[in-house]
Amino acid sequence: MKRSSLKPRATDPRQQARRAALNALRRARRTADRAGVDLSEWEGEFLGSVAARVETYGRAFGDPEKGPAGSALSILQTVKLKEIAAKAKGESRPGPRRGLRTTEKP
């Protein structure tokens, strides 16, 4: 068995997060195109602008309070990306969120 002379590269967590975010953005758009799902103008613009910021800066948000330090997308951007991906797959959308309810004592 012949061994490769290439040394394994140490993966940089930031580069790994950047690649993962770009792949997720491309996958969501590709899935929507293949399924024939029409994304709204806002969703299309969101995917494009976030991808451009990740390619340029390595992350799509500047405020460190909006997401983890090593992440390429903020928490809300991740949630919106998951919603767009679910729409592209044809999955049903969840109903409105409700806050905590208090129980009445008899």
Sequence and secondary structure as in RCSB ss.txt:
>XXXX:A:sequence
MKRSSLKPRATDPRQQARRAALNALRRARRTADRAGVDLSEWEGEFLGSVAARVETYGRAFGDPEKGPAGSALSI
LQTVKLKEIAAKAKGESRPGPRRGLRTTEKP
>XXXX:A:secstr
            HHHHHHHHHHHHHHHHHHHHHHHT    HHHHHHHHHHHHHHHHHSSS   GGGS TT SS H
HHHHHHHHHHHHHHT                
